[in-house]
Amino acid sequence: MSDMEETEGPVPPRRVIGTPPPGGLLGDGSRAGNGHARGDGRGDVGRRSDESDEAEHFEGKLPTDPPDMARAKRAERVVALSFIIAFLAGCGFIAAYVGLEVHSVDATLRSNLALGISLSVVLLGLGFGALIWVRNLMPDVETVEERHAPRSDDKDRQAFQEYFEEGAVTSQFTKRPLVRRTLMLATLPLAAAPVVLLRDLGPLPGTSLRHTVWSPGRRLLVYGTNQPLTPAEFSVPGSMITIAPEGYQDNQDEMAKAAVILIKLRPGELHIPTTYNGGTLVSTMNWTVDNTIVAYSKICTHVGCPVALYEQTTHHILCPCHQSTFDAANGANVIFGPAARPLPQLPLAVNSDGYLVAKSDFTQPVGPSFWERG
Ligand code: FES
């Protein structure tokens, strides 16, 4: 059957899944209300010469078929092809999700690539098909629904006022001030509801943010393996590792404050604070081990990202979030970026078993400078 033959003669009403019943929205125009359709001048359908004949042209009904049926048929095939491609890509997405391994970084990359490409094709196929559908198969008209003013008419407004006043009288609300006032009193506590909501944000932190679980003698564990460490096992200059406090290595709440980076420098690279004592230059606050191993808080003093990068040639500790840079050889002083103060240093010592331990807690609050002011 040709395209033109398909359109000749009366088309019996058919219910198609996903559409209104025959004689509904488009059939009798009853849902169009007071509205009318207006074309934009493209194609036969919707072409009009002036505002006065548009209502007559469409008679309150939307055109059910596009003007160029041959073009519509071609568009239909393109739409169907797009949806079939989207379907096949969707099957590919499921197959990639189920079938591709993700046990290594490379395998995960391959899986992500396949999932991303197949999902993109699904969305592109659906989007392209919908675009062609709308532009070539749907009526190219604008519909306008006339609406009355939202204000009620005077009669209704008068009726409501009388009804309201009658209710105020018959409910005794105006006649019984005791009831009225106690009702208002009863609702007063509701005004405190926002205070309750604020209270539910949780207890105030108090001074808990000033302290961590580091204490004298607590051993340093290598984060991940949870092994204690001796200075001899950490002997390669330029090394940097993450450290957890023994006993709290699996406690993420405490680790969020107590994580430490341990850095090994070459002899002579660390600038130990010194002062003259009785004419002799002595070191102060030497919290390092062998003058080459030093520990700093891993929590950036800007807004708390974990500092994670170390340049062994320059001794720079870098925060990846906003590029704050700290000098590991010089008390982790800030040399670049928005951080306002050095990374707090964890005083180190070696215990009788030869393991690295903390001499004390940090002497400065860790994390963003905001807390220091709190
Ligand atoms: S959090 Fe480190 S620079 Fe901003």
Boltz pocket constraint, residues with backbone or C-beta under 6 A from the ligand:
constraints:
  - pocket:
      binder: B
      contacts: [[A, 300], [A, 301], [A, 302], [A, 303], [A, 304], [A, 305], [A, 319], [A, 320], [A, 321], [A, 322], [A, 323], [A, 324], [A, 337], [A, 338], [A, 339]]
      max_distance: 6.0
